[in-house]
Amino acid sequence: MQIQGAAPPKKFCAVLVPHLGEVSSEWAVSLKNMQCPDGTQVFFSRGMPIDVTREQMVKDILKEGFEWIFFLDSDVIMPNNTIPTLLSHNLPLVCGVYDAKRAFILRCGSAQRRKKKTHRGI
C-alpha cells in the first residue's frame, strides 16, 4: 500500500528468474543473501519454455520502467555482491561468466556480410 502524497516506489533493478519448477535450498539462501540496491524487485515465472518465459518477462518489465534487468537462472549460485559489482562498471550492458556444469562450445559470429561464393561443377 502506498501512503498518500509519498513518492512512488523506485523501480531500479528487476531480478528475473525464469525456471521450470523447484529450486535448491542452497540457491534460495543465495537469493535471500543477495545484496540488492534500493528499488530491486525479484520476479519468478514458470510454466513455459525458458526462452518464451525470458522474452515475456522482459516485455512485462520494460512496461514497468525498471532501469536494469538481471537474469538469474535457478541453477546458478552467485556471490552475494554480484549485482553491485556488475553495476559498478557504469556501462550500459554487463554480464558475468561462470563455469558450466558440462563442456560447451562458444559460438561467435560477425554481422558483416560475406560475398557469396559460387561453386562450379566439374
N, C-alpha and C positions, 0 to 999 in steps of 0.2 A: 504494500500500500504506500502511495506517495503522499507526503504531507503537503497540504495546500500551500502554495507560494514557494515551495522548495524547488531547487533546480532538479531537472530530470536526471536520473542516474547516468553516469558516464558510461559510454559503450566503447571501451578501448580495445580489448583483445578477446576474440572468440576462440575458445579451445574446442575443436570439433573432433569427436570420437565416433567414427563410423565403425560398427562392429557387427559380428554375426551371432553373438549370444553372450555367454558368460565370460567374465574376466577373472584373472587370478587374484588372490588376496594380496600378493606382492605388488601387483600392478595397482590395485585400489589404494594401498598405502602410499605408493609412489605419487599417485594423483593427489591424494589428500595432503601430502607434504610439499607439493609443488609451490614454488614461490611465484606469485602472480601479481602483476601491477594492479592498482585500483582500477575498477571497471572491467575486470576479466570475468567472463562467464563461460561455463562448461556446458556443452550440448552433446547429447548422445543420440544416435539414430541406428536402428537396426531393422531388419525385415526385408531389405532389398539387397541386391548385389552391391558390393563395396563401391564400385565405380559410380553406380547410379546414386547411391547414398551421398558420396562426396559431392557430386555435382549439385544435387538438390540442397544439401546443407549450405554450400557456397551461395547459391541463389537466394536462399532464405536470409542468410547473414548479411549479404550485401544490401538487402532491403532494410535491414535494421540499422545500418550505418556504423558498423564497427570499423575501427581504424586498421586492425590487424586480424589475420586469420592464422591459427596454428593448428595443424592436423596432428593428432596423437593417435597412433594405432594402438589397439587394445592388447597388443603383444609386445610393446616396447616399454621397457623400464628406463626412464630418463633421469639424469641428475636433477636434483631439486631446483637448481638455478638455470635450467635450460632456457626458459623464456626471457628472463632478464639478460642473459648472456647473448642471445640472438638479437634482442632489441638494442643492445649496447653498441652494435656495429653501425647504427644510424644509416642503414641502407634500405632502399625500397623493397628488396627481396633478399631473404637469407634462408638458409636451410642447414640442417645438421646431417652428418654422415655417421652411420652406426654399423657395427658388424652384423652381417646377416647370419641366420641360422644355417643356411646352406649356400653353396657356391652359386654365383650368378654372373651373368655377362652384362657388362655395362655397355650399352649401345649409344653411340653419339652420332649425330647427323649434322648435315650442313644444309642451310636454306638456299645455297647457291644452286642455280640451275646448271646442269651439265649438258653439253651438246650431245644429242642423241647419236650414237654410233650406228652405222649401218653395216650389216654383215652381208657379204655376197656369197651365194652358194658356189660350189666348185663345178 
